Amino acid sequence: MELRYLTAFVAVAEELHFGRAAKRLQMAQPPLSQQIRQLERELGVQLFERNTRSVRLTSAGESFLEPARAVLDDVDTAVRAAKAAGRGEYGRVTVGFAGASSHESLPLLTRAVRAAHPGLDLVMRGQTYANVALAKVADGSLDLGFVRLPVNQPGVRTRVIEVEELICALPTDHPLAQQESIAIEQLADEPFVSFPANAGSTLRDALVKACVSGGFNPRVVQEAPDSYTILALVAAGVGVTLTLTSCQHIQQTGLVYRPLAGEPTRMHAALAWRTDNASAALRTVLEIAEEALPTPAAH
C-alpha cells in the first residue's frame, strides 16, 4: 500500500469533497479519485459513499481514518527525526516549572525555542515545586527544571536566570499595609497562608527561615498548592504570606505587596539539568536559553 493513497484518503475524509481535497493536495481531481479507487481495491472495501452532491464515509472508512492518520503521523515523525537527528533541531525536552514564579521566564523560553526550531517539542510539567523539579532532574525524569539555589545534587548543573526577593503580601485593610516596609518581627502574631509543608516548595522553606530569624515560628492556618490560590486567600483576609517579587504580577482585589525591612532576602532562580544528559535537543534548548533568559549581571 502506497503512502500517497493514505494521504489522499485522509484528505478526502477530512474535506468530504474531492475537489477541495485535490486542491489541498495540489493535484488534479481525476488522479485523486483514481488513488481512492485503487486503495479501495487493495482493501477490498468501499471507503466512501459518493454521488453528484455529497461524499460520506462508510463505516469501513470511519474505522480506517484514525489508523491512517496515525500511520501518516508516525511517518512524518520518522522523516523529521531522520533529517534533524544529531543537530538538536528536532526532539522532545521535558521541562518542570512552578506556575506563578515562571510567569515571565517560561513564555520567553518557549517562544524563543518555537521561533528558532519549530521541530523542538517542549513538554511542560507545570506546578512542579522547585525542590521536586530538582529531584526529577537528578533522577532523569525531567530534562530541564526551573529550580532555586542552592543545588547540591551530584551530576546536576545550574545557571542562574533571575534574582528574586522575598516580600510580604497582606490584605489592603491590614494595619501593616499602611507602612512602606514591614519588619519580619511585626508578623509574629499573624496567621499565615503558605504552601504545604514538606511538599518541596523552596518558598515555604524560605518563609519559615525568615520567620525563625525574626524570633518566631509562623502560624500557618491555611495551606494551598500554588501562589495564585495563596494570594487569593490573603486577599480574602485569611492571613498574610511571604512571596517573591516574581509573583507581583498577580493582582488581586484586596491584596497589597510590601518589601521586608532590612537586608533583602534574595533567592536565585535557575535552570537545572543533568551533566550526563546526552540529548541534542536539550543542548539546543540550553543554547537558546542563554539568550532568552540571560544570567543577571550581578547575582
ABEGO torsion letter per residue (X at the ends): XBAAAAAAAAAAAAAGBAAAAAAAAGBBAAAAAAAAAAAAAAAGBBABBBBAABBBBBAAAAAAAAAAAAAAAAAAAAAAAAAABGAGABEBBBBBBBAAAAAAAAAAAAAAAAAABAABBBBBBBGBBAAAAAAAAAAGABABBBBBOBBABBGBBBBBABBBBBBBBBBAABAAAABABBBAAAAAABBBBBBBBGAGBAAAAAAAAAAAAAGBBBBBABBBABAAAAAAAAAAGAEBBBBBAAAAABBBBGBBBBBBBEBBBBBBBBBBBBAABABAAAAAAAAAAAAABBBBABX
